[in-house]
């Protein structure tokens, strides 16, 4: 079995045996034929457009070599288009990732369809009114209530954004699960929970109250987050979590937090009295640091990568870097699930069933484990401090897709599962292959070939796609099967007929011409049966 860059090209060994050594199509060639759709060149913009349809961005760090080579190569062309040789030169350094994308092997195979659903949910939530923008900090009150954004990043780095996704805003309490994850990553679960509990408090997030062991109830309430702050070094982690996308700092918000932070200072002194901090902690410095962390700025886009890093077990999807340990991610998602949405946490866990954390700036950091991370942002908040539009979007998402933690129980009502492959990718059968050859659907055949389908599959009568295309006179299909897929040009059906026989019988002169060239190239030893086929016997009379 041939293998390239870790990907098996032809899963069936018998298929390889029927081919000439050294003429297997490369992944680069198959990718070219898929995108070119019968043309001899691919305009650079067509390639990048097709790439974006898979969910990948041209600015993805994993595609840096490809995009740089593309930029340089296009300058050498007169028309900005790439022939097969130039295309191969551009994509070969990132061919594994690109092949996965175009083969629809990412976690969301039909990404465009899924994004259309997300846009519908966005519009539905956008039409909602109600809620109040937080005003206890002047900087928060300045945001327009009309701002509304959703960004998602899958564990494979597929990206989609809609709305005001490039507007910076402060994480506020959305930073709490991130700094808890960093603390566990640095110190381990046991050490961190010497100082902080694991249970929902049943009280408001800023209550001056500890559990029976004189510890903050959990790291998602202010008291727990303040103690957690004493355990971490954070900004380097934040940049890595976001794949080096936008992470900033709002000094104005920090100053406002500090000036209006009487309750948090009270909590700090209470924690100090109860000896909740590690020995030697400077409580006032930790409170300053706590306010600073709340004032870290992100955009919906960068925050979605942070959420996706949690969804991906601690690996940043767009850099491939291990940022957090599996233990820290597991513990963080567990506490987000039970404690992340203020006094709405139980309701959210019941109806949405996914780990999430909200903040008073209007953000909701949502994690669909092993699938994607999402950041919703809209400043108007409900009475419990959660984004009105964000809650609606999350609820609608789980109503549409089977992302709820318990949706996959047996006999549960069917919902959309965007993780399942659909259409051509699910039905890799000879019926689909031969039907595409019968109708002359070269686009479908390109998709089949790129998806590692055996293009020499036979039906009950041992007829191949090449037989069918030759009989129907589809010259473009015949040429694609021979040139791109390198299929055997002289397969025989149960009656001993080859594709040439079919073309001769039905009078398709152009197909005969194409096949004749390959007959002369193909060695007789690799063709079973008589030295001369029926077509070869009749060829002189026809031509």
C-alpha positions as CSV (number, residue, x, y, z in Angstrom):
1,X,0.0,0.0,0.0
2,X,1.4,3.4,-1.0
3,X,1.7,6.0,1.7
4,X,2.5,9.7,1.6
5,X,2.9,12.1,4.5
6,X,1.3,9.6,6.8
7,X,-1.9,9.3,4.7
8,X,-2.7,6.1,2.8
9,X,-3.6,6.9,-0.8
10,X,-5.2,3.6,-1.8
11,X,-6.8,1.5,1.0
12,X,-7.3,-1.6,-1.2
13,X,-4.0,-3.5,-1.9
14,X,-5.5,-5.2,-5.0
15,X,-5.9,-1.8,-6.6
16,X,-2.2,-1.0,-6.2
17,X,-1.3,-4.3,-7.8
18,X,-3.2,-3.4,-11.0
19,X,-1.3,-0.2,-11.5
20,X,2.1,0.5,-13.0
21,X,4.9,1.1,-10.5
22,X,5.6,4.7,-10.1
23,X,2.5,6.2,-11.6
24,X,0.3,6.6,-8.6
25,X,-1.2,10.1,-8.4
26,X,0.3,12.3,-5.7
27,X,-1.8,14.1,-3.2
28,X,-0.7,17.3,-4.7
29,X,-2.0,16.2,-8.1
30,X,-5.3,15.0,-6.8
31,X,-5.7,18.3,-4.9
32,X,-4.9,20.2,-8.1
33,X,-7.5,18.3,-10.2
34,X,-10.1,18.7,-7.4
35,X,-9.8,22.5,-7.3
36,X,-9.0,23.1,-11.0
37,X,-12.3,21.4,-12.1
38,X,-11.0,20.6,-15.6
39,X,-9.0,23.7,-16.1
40,X,-5.2,23.7,-16.8
41,X,-4.6,26.4,-14.2
42,X,-5.9,27.5,-10.9
43,X,-6.3,31.3,-10.2
44,X,-4.7,32.0,-6.8
45,X,-7.9,33.5,-5.5
46,X,-9.9,30.4,-6.5
47,X,-7.5,28.3,-4.3
48,X,-7.8,30.6,-1.3
49,X,-11.6,30.8,-1.7
50,X,-11.9,27.0,-1.8
51,X,-9.6,26.9,1.2
52,X,-11.8,29.2,3.2
53,X,-14.8,27.1,2.4
54,X,-13.2,24.2,4.4
55,X,-13.0,26.5,7.4
56,X,-9.3,27.2,7.3
57,X,-8.0,30.8,7.1
58,X,-5.1,31.9,4.9
59,X,-3.6,33.4,8.0
60,X,-3.6,30.0,9.9
61,X,-0.1,29.6,11.3
62,X,0.0,26.0,10.1
63,X,-0.3,27.2,6.5
64,X,2.5,29.8,6.8
65,X,4.9,28.1,4.3
66,X,2.1,27.5,1.8
67,X,0.8,31.1,1.9
68,X,4.3,32.6,1.7
69,X,5.2,30.4,-1.3
70,X,1.9,31.2,-2.9
71,X,2.6,34.9,-2.6
72,X,6.1,34.6,-4.1
73,X,5.0,32.2,-6.9
74,X,2.0,34.3,-8.1
75,X,4.4,37.3,-8.7
76,X,6.2,35.1,-11.2
77,X,3.1,34.5,-13.3
78,X,1.6,36.8,-15.8
79,X,-2.0,36.0,-15.0
80,X,-1.9,35.1,-11.2
81,X,-2.8,31.5,-12.0
82,X,-1.0,28.3,-11.1
83,X,-0.4,25.3,-13.3
84,X,0.0,21.9,-11.8
85,X,3.8,22.3,-11.3
86,X,3.5,25.7,-9.6
87,X,0.5,24.5,-7.5
88,X,2.5,21.5,-6.2
89,X,5.4,23.8,-5.3
90,X,3.1,25.9,-3.2
91,X,1.2,23.3,-1.4
92,X,3.7,20.5,-0.8
93,X,5.0,21.8,2.6
94,X,1.4,21.7,4.0
95,X,-0.1,19.0,1.9
96,X,-1.3,16.8,4.9
97,X,-3.4,19.5,6.4
98,X,-4.7,20.7,3.1
99,X,-5.6,17.2,2.0
100,X,-7.5,16.7,5.3
101,X,-9.4,19.9,4.7
102,X,-10.4,19.1,1.1
103,X,-11.2,15.5,1.9
104,X,-13.6,16.8,4.5
105,X,-11.8,15.0,7.3
106,X,-12.1,17.7,9.8
107,X,-14.5,17.5,12.8
108,X,-17.2,19.5,11.0
109,X,-17.0,18.0,7.4
110,X,-19.7,20.1,5.8
111,X,-18.5,23.4,7.4
112,X,-20.3,25.8,5.1
113,X,-23.7,24.2,5.9
114,X,-22.9,24.3,9.6
115,X,-21.9,28.0,9.4
116,X,-25.2,28.8,7.6
117,X,-27.0,27.3,10.6
118,X,-24.9,29.4,13.0
119,X,-25.7,32.6,11.0
120,X,-29.4,31.8,11.4
121,X,-29.0,31.4,15.2
122,X,-27.1,34.6,15.3
123,X,-29.8,36.6,13.5
124,X,-32.5,35.1,15.7
125,X,-30.6,36.2,18.9
126,X,-29.8,39.6,17.4
127,X,-33.5,40.4,17.2
128,X,-33.9,40.0,20.9
129,X,-34.3,43.0,23.2
130,X,-34.0,43.4,26.9
131,X,-31.2,43.3,29.4
132,X,-29.0,46.1,30.7
133,X,-25.4,46.9,30.0
134,X,-23.3,46.7,33.2
135,X,-22.7,50.2,34.6
136,X,-21.0,49.7,37.9
137,X,-17.7,50.2,36.0
138,X,-17.8,53.3,33.7
139,X,-15.8,51.6,31.0
140,X,-18.4,48.8,30.7
141,X,-21.3,51.3,30.4
142,X,-19.7,52.8,27.3
143,X,-20.4,49.8,25.1
144,X,-23.4,50.0,22.8
145,X,-26.2,47.5,23.6
146,X,-26.5,46.8,19.9
147,X,-23.1,45.1,19.7
148,X,-23.4,41.3,19.1
149,X,-20.8,38.8,17.9
150,X,-20.3,35.1,17.7
151,X,-17.0,33.4,16.8
152,X,-16.1,29.7,16.8
153,X,-13.0,27.7,16.3
154,X,-13.1,23.9,16.0
155,X,-10.5,21.5,17.3
156,X,-9.1,21.3,13.8
157,X,-8.8,25.1,13.5
158,X,-11.9,25.7,11.3
159,X,-13.0,29.3,11.9
160,X,-16.3,31.2,11.5
161,X,-17.2,34.6,12.7
162,X,-20.4,36.7,12.5
163,X,-21.1,40.2,13.8
164,X,-18.8,42.5,15.7
165,X,-16.1,39.9,16.2
166,X,-13.1,42.3,16.0
167,X,-14.2,44.7,18.7
168,X,-12.0,44.3,21.9
169,X,-13.8,43.8,25.2
170,X,-12.6,42.7,28.7
171,X,-12.8,39.1,29.7
172,X,-14.0,40.0,33.2
173,X,-15.2,36.7,34.9
174,X,-14.6,34.8,31.7
175,X,-11.0,34.8,32.7
176,X,-11.7,32.8,35.8
177,X,-11.7,29.3,34.3
178,X,-8.6,30.2,32.3
179,X,-6.6,31.2,35.3
180,X,-7.8,28.2,37.3
181,X,-6.6,26.0,34.4
182,X,-3.2,27.7,34.5
183,X,-3.0,27.2,38.3
184,X,-3.8,23.5,38.0
185,X,-1.4,23.2,35.1
186,X,1.4,24.8,37.2
187,X,0.7,23.2,40.6
188,X,-1.6,20.2,40.1
189,X,-5.2,19.7,41.3
190,X,-4.4,18.6,44.8
191,X,-2.3,21.7,45.6
192,X,-4.8,24.2,44.2
193,X,-7.7,22.7,46.1
194,X,-5.9,23.0,49.4
195,X,-7.1,26.6,49.1
196,X,-10.3,26.4,47.0
197,X,-13.4,24.2,47.1
198,X,-15.2,22.5,44.2
199,X,-18.9,23.0,45.0
200,X,-21.4,25.5,43.7
201,X,-22.0,28.1,46.5
202,X,-25.7,28.6,46.0
203,X,-24.9,32.3,46.6
204,X,-24.2,35.4,44.6
205,X,-20.7,35.4,43.0
206,X,-19.5,38.3,45.1
207,X,-20.8,37.2,48.5
208,X,-18.6,37.5,51.6
209,X,-18.9,33.8,52.4
210,X,-16.7,30.7,52.7
211,X,-17.5,27.0,52.9
212,X,-17.3,24.9,56.1
213,X,-13.6,24.5,55.7
214,X,-13.1,28.2,55.4
215,X,-12.2,28.0,51.8
216,X,-13.9,29.8,48.8
217,X,-16.5,27.5,47.4
218,X,-15.0,27.3,43.9
219,X,-12.7,29.2,41.5
220,X,-15.6,30.6,39.5
221,X,-16.8,33.0,42.3
222,X,-14.9,36.1,43.2
223,X,-13.4,34.7,46.5
224,X,-12.1,31.6,44.7
225,X,-10.8,33.6,41.8
226,X,-8.9,36.0,44.1
227,X,-7.2,33.1,45.8
228,X,-6.6,31.4,42.4
229,X,-4.9,34.6,41.3
230,X,-2.3,34.2,44.0
231,X,-1.1,30.9,42.4
232,X,-0.4,31.9,38.8
233,X,1.6,33.7,36.2
234,X,-0.7,34.4,33.3
235,X,0.0,36.6,30.3
236,X,2.3,34.2,28.5
237,X,-0.4,31.5,28.9
238,X,-3.1,33.8,27.6
239,X,-1.2,34.4,24.4
240,X,-0.6,30.7,23.9
241,X,-4.2,29.9,24.6
242,X,-5.3,32.3,21.9
243,X,-2.8,31.0,19.3
244,X,-1.0,34.4,19.5
245,X,-4.1,36.2,18.3
246,X,-5.3,39.4,20.0
247,X,-4.8,39.6,23.7
248,X,-4.6,43.1,25.1
249,X,-5.1,45.1,28.4
250,X,-7.5,47.9,29.3
251,X,-5.8,50.1,31.8
252,X,-8.9,52.3,32.1
253,X,-11.0,49.3,33.1
254,X,-8.3,48.2,35.5
255,X,-8.4,51.6,37.2
256,X,-12.2,51.6,37.3
257,X,-12.1,48.1,38.8
258,X,-9.7,49.1,41.5
259,X,-11.7,52.3,42.3
260,X,-15.0,50.5,42.5
261,X,-13.7,47.3,44.1
262,X,-14.8,47.8,47.7
263,X,-16.6,44.5,47.8
264,X,-13.6,42.6,46.4
265,X,-11.3,44.4,48.9
266,X,-13.6,43.2,51.7
267,X,-13.5,39.7,50.3
268,X,-9.7,39.9,50.2
269,X,-9.4,41.0,53.8
270,X,-11.8,38.3,54.8
271,X,-9.8,35.7,53.0
272,X,-6.6,37.0,54.6
273,X,-8.2,36.8,58.1
274,X,-9.2,33.2,57.4
275,X,-5.7,32.4,56.1
276,X,-7.0,31.3,52.7
277,X,-3.9,32.4,50.8
278,X,-0.6,30.6,50.5
279,X,1.9,31.7,53.1
280,X,3.7,34.9,52.2
281,X,1.0,36.2,49.9
282,X,0.7,40.0,49.6
283,X,-3.1,40.4,49.5
284,X,-3.3,43.9,48.1
285,X,-0.9,43.0,45.3
286,X,-3.0,39.9,44.5
287,X,-6.1,42.1,44.4
288,X,-4.4,44.4,41.9
289,X,-3.4,41.4,39.8
290,X,-7.0,40.1,40.1
291,X,-8.4,43.4,38.7
292,X,-5.7,43.3,36.0
293,X,-6.8,39.9,34.9
294,X,-10.4,41.0,34.7
295,X,-9.2,43.8,32.5
296,X,-7.5,41.6,29.9
297,X,-8.9,42.4,26.5
298,X,-9.8,39.9,23.8
299,X,-12.0,39.8,20.7
300,X,-14.6,37.2,20.0
301,X,-12.1,35.7,17.5
302,X,-9.2,35.4,19.8
303,X,-11.4,34.2,22.7
304,X,-12.9,31.4,20.5
305,X,-9.4,30.0,20.1
306,X,-9.0,30.0,23.9
307,X,-12.2,28.1,24.2
308,X,-11.1,25.7,21.4
309,X,-7.9,25.0,23.3
310,X,-10.0,23.8,26.2
311,X,-12.2,21.8,23.8
312,X,-9.0,20.3,22.3
313,X,-7.6,18.9,25.6
314,X,-5.1,21.7,26.1
315,X,-3.6,21.8,22.5
316,X,-4.1,25.1,20.7
317,X,-5.8,24.1,17.4
318,X,-4.1,26.7,15.2
319,X,-0.6,26.3,16.5
320,X,-0.6,22.7,17.6
321,X,1.2,23.7,20.8
322,X,0.4,21.9,24.1
323,X,-0.6,24.8,26.4
324,X,-2.4,23.1,29.3
325,X,-2.2,19.6,30.8
326,X,-5.1,17.1,30.3
327,X,-5.7,17.2,34.1
328,X,-6.1,21.0,34.1
329,X,-8.5,21.0,31.2
330,X,-10.6,18.2,32.7
331,X,-10.9,19.9,36.0
332,X,-11.6,23.3,34.4
333,X,-14.4,22.0,32.2
334,X,-16.0,20.1,35.2
335,X,-16.2,23.3,37.3
336,X,-17.3,25.4,34.3
337,X,-20.2,22.9,33.9
338,X,-21.3,23.1,37.5
339,X,-20.4,26.7,38.5
340,X,-19.7,28.8,35.4
341,X,-22.9,30.8,34.9
342,X,-23.4,32.6,38.2
343,X,-26.8,31.7,39.8
344,X,-28.0,30.3,36.4
345,X,-25.4,27.5,36.4
346,X,-27.9,24.8,37.3
347,X,-30.4,25.9,34.7
348,X,-27.7,26.2,32.0
349,X,-26.3,22.8,32.8
350,X,-29.8,21.4,32.5
351,X,-30.8,23.0,29.3
352,X,-27.5,23.5,27.5
353,X,-25.4,20.8,29.1
354,X,-22.0,22.3,28.1
355,X,-19.1,23.9,30.1
356,X,-19.4,27.7,29.9
357,X,-18.4,30.9,31.7
358,X,-20.0,34.3,31.5
359,X,-18.7,37.7,32.4
360,X,-20.3,41.1,33.1
361,X,-18.8,42.6,29.9
362,X,-21.3,40.4,28.0
363,X,-19.1,37.5,27.0
364,X,-20.0,33.8,27.2
365,X,-17.1,31.4,26.8
366,X,-18.6,28.1,25.6
367,X,-16.8,24.7,25.1
368,X,-18.1,21.8,23.1
369,X,-15.5,19.2,24.2
370,X,-13.6,17.5,21.4
371,X,-15.5,19.7,18.8
372,X,-15.1,23.4,19.2
373,X,-14.9,26.5,21.3
374,X,-17.3,29.5,21.0
375,X,-17.3,33.0,22.3
376,X,-20.6,34.9,22.3
377,X,-20.5,38.6,23.2
378,X,-23.3,41.1,23.7
379,X,-23.2,43.7,26.5
380,X,-26.9,43.7,27.7
381,X,-27.2,41.4,30.7
382,X,-30.1,39.7,32.4
383,X,-30.8,40.0,36.1
384,X,-28.3,37.2,36.9
385,X,-25.4,38.9,35.0
386,X,-25.4,36.8,31.8
387,X,-25.6,38.0,28.3
388,X,-29.2,37.9,27.1
389,X,-28.3,37.2,23.5
390,X,-25.5,34.9,24.5
391,X,-27.8,32.7,26.5
392,X,-30.3,32.6,23.7
393,X,-27.7,31.5,21.2
394,X,-26.3,28.8,23.4
395,X,-29.8,27.4,24.1
396,X,-30.7,27.5,20.4
397,X,-27.4,25.8,19.4
398,X,-28.1,22.8,21.6
399,X,-31.7,22.7,20.5
400,X,-30.4,22.4,16.9
401,X,-27.3,20.2,17.3
402,X,-26.8,17.2,19.6
403,X,-24.0,18.9,21.6
404,X,-25.7,18.6,25.0
405,X,-23.6,16.4,27.2
406,X,-26.4,13.8,27.3
407,X,-27.8,14.0,23.8
408,X,-26.0,10.9,22.7
409,X,-27.9,8.5,25.0
410,X,-29.5,5.6,23.1
411,X,-33.0,6.3,21.8
412,X,-32.7,10.0,22.2
413,X,-34.6,12.1,19.7
414,X,-32.6,12.9,16.6
415,X,-30.9,16.2,16.2
416,X,-28.5,17.6,13.7
417,X,-25.0,16.1,14.2
418,X,-22.6,18.3,12.2
419,X,-19.8,15.9,13.1
420,X,-21.2,13.3,10.8
421,X,-20.0,13.2,7.2
422,X,-22.8,13.7,4.7
423,X,-23.5,13.2,1.1
424,X,-20.8,11.9,-1.1
425,X,-18.4,11.4,1.7
426,X,-20.6,8.9,3.5
427,X,-21.5,6.7,0.6
428,X,-18.3,5.4,-1.0
429,X,-19.9,2.8,-3.1
430,X,-19.5,1.6,-6.7
431,X,-23.0,2.8,-7.4
432,X,-22.1,6.4,-6.8
433,X,-18.9,6.0,-8.7
434,X,-20.5,4.5,-11.8
435,X,-23.4,6.9,-11.7
436,X,-21.0,9.9,-11.7
437,X,-19.2,8.3,-14.7
438,X,-22.6,7.7,-16.5
439,X,-23.7,11.3,-16.0
440,X,-20.3,12.8,-16.8
441,X,-20.1,14.4,-13.3
442,X,-16.4,15.1,-13.2
443,X,-16.7,17.2,-10.0
444,X,-18.1,14.2,-8.1
445,X,-15.3,12.0,-9.4
446,X,-12.7,14.5,-8.3
447,X,-14.2,14.4,-4.8
448,X,-14.2,10.6,-4.8
449,X,-10.6,10.5,-5.9
450,X,-9.4,12.9,-3.3
451,X,-11.3,11.0,-0.6
452,X,-9.2,7.9,-1.4
453,X,-12.0,6.0,-3.2
454,X,-10.9,3.1,-5.3
455,X,-11.5,4.5,-8.8
456,X,-11.2,1.1,-10.3
457,X,-14.1,-0.4,-8.4
458,X,-16.3,-2.9,-10.4
459,X,-20.0,-3.7,-10.4
460,X,-21.6,-7.1,-10.6
461,X,-20.6,-7.4,-14.3
462,X,-17.0,-6.3,-13.5
463,X,-17.6,-2.9,-15.3
464,X,-15.6,0.0,-14.1
465,X,-16.2,3.8,-14.2
466,X,-13.9,3.9,-17.3
467,X,-16.2,1.3,-19.1
468,X,-19.2,3.4,-18.4
469,X,-17.6,6.8,-19.3
470,X,-16.3,5.3,-22.6
471,X,-19.7,3.9,-23.5
472,X,-21.4,7.2,-22.8
473,X,-18.7,9.2,-24.7
474,X,-17.7,11.4,-21.7
475,X,-14.2,12.3,-22.9
476,X,-13.5,14.5,-19.9
477,X,-14.3,11.7,-17.5
478,X,-12.1,9.3,-19.4
479,X,-9.3,11.7,-19.5
480,X,-9.6,12.4,-15.7
481,X,-9.7,8.7,-14.8
482,X,-6.6,8.0,-16.9
483,X,-4.5,11.1,-16.3
484,X,-5.3,12.0,-12.7
485,X,-6.4,8.6,-11.3
486,X,-4.0,6.5,-13.3
487,X,-6.6,3.7,-13.7
488,X,-5.9,0.6,-15.7
489,X,-6.9,1.6,-19.3
490,X,-7.7,-2.0,-20.3
491,X,-9.9,-3.6,-17.6
492,X,-12.2,-6.4,-18.9
493,X,-15.8,-6.9,-17.9
494,X,-17.4,-10.3,-17.5
495,X,-17.8,-10.5,-21.3
496,X,-14.2,-9.6,-22.0
497,X,-14.9,-6.1,-23.2
498,X,-12.6,-3.2,-22.4
499,X,-13.4,0.5,-22.4
500,X,-12.0,0.7,-25.9
501,X,-14.5,-1.9,-27.0
502,X,-17.3,0.3,-25.6
503,X,-16.0,3.5,-27.3
504,X,-15.7,1.7,-30.6
505,X,-19.1,0.0,-30.4
506,X,-20.9,3.3,-29.7
507,X,-18.8,5.3,-32.1
508,X,-17.2,7.8,-29.7
509,X,-14.2,8.8,-31.8
510,X,-12.7,11.3,-29.4
511,X,-12.8,8.7,-26.6
512,X,-11.1,6.1,-28.8
513,X,-8.3,8.6,-29.6
514,X,-7.7,9.2,-25.8
515,X,-7.8,5.5,-25.0
516,X,-5.5,4.5,-27.9
517,X,-2.7,6.6,-26.5
518,X,-2.9,4.8,-23.2
519,X,-3.2,1.4,-24.8
520,X,0.2,1.9,-26.4
521,X,1.7,3.0,-23.0
522,X,0.2,0.2,-20.9
523,X,2.4,-3.0,-20.9
524,X,0.7,-6.2,-22.1
525,X,2.0,-8.1,-19.1
526,X,-0.2,-6.1,-16.8
527,X,-3.3,-6.6,-18.9
528,X,-4.9,-10.0,-18.4
529,X,-6.4,-12.0,-21.3
530,X,-5.5,-12.1,-25.0
531,X,-2.6,-10.1,-26.3
532,X,-5.0,-8.2,-28.6
533,X,-8.4,-6.9,-27.3
534,X,-11.5,-6.8,-29.4
535,X,-11.1,-3.1,-29.7
536,X,-7.6,-3.4,-31.1
537,X,-8.9,-5.8,-33.7
538,X,-11.6,-3.4,-34.8
539,X,-9.6,-0.2,-34.3
540,X,-8.1,-0.1,-37.8
541,X,-11.5,-0.5,-39.4
542,X,-13.0,2.4,-37.4
543,X,-10.1,4.8,-37.9
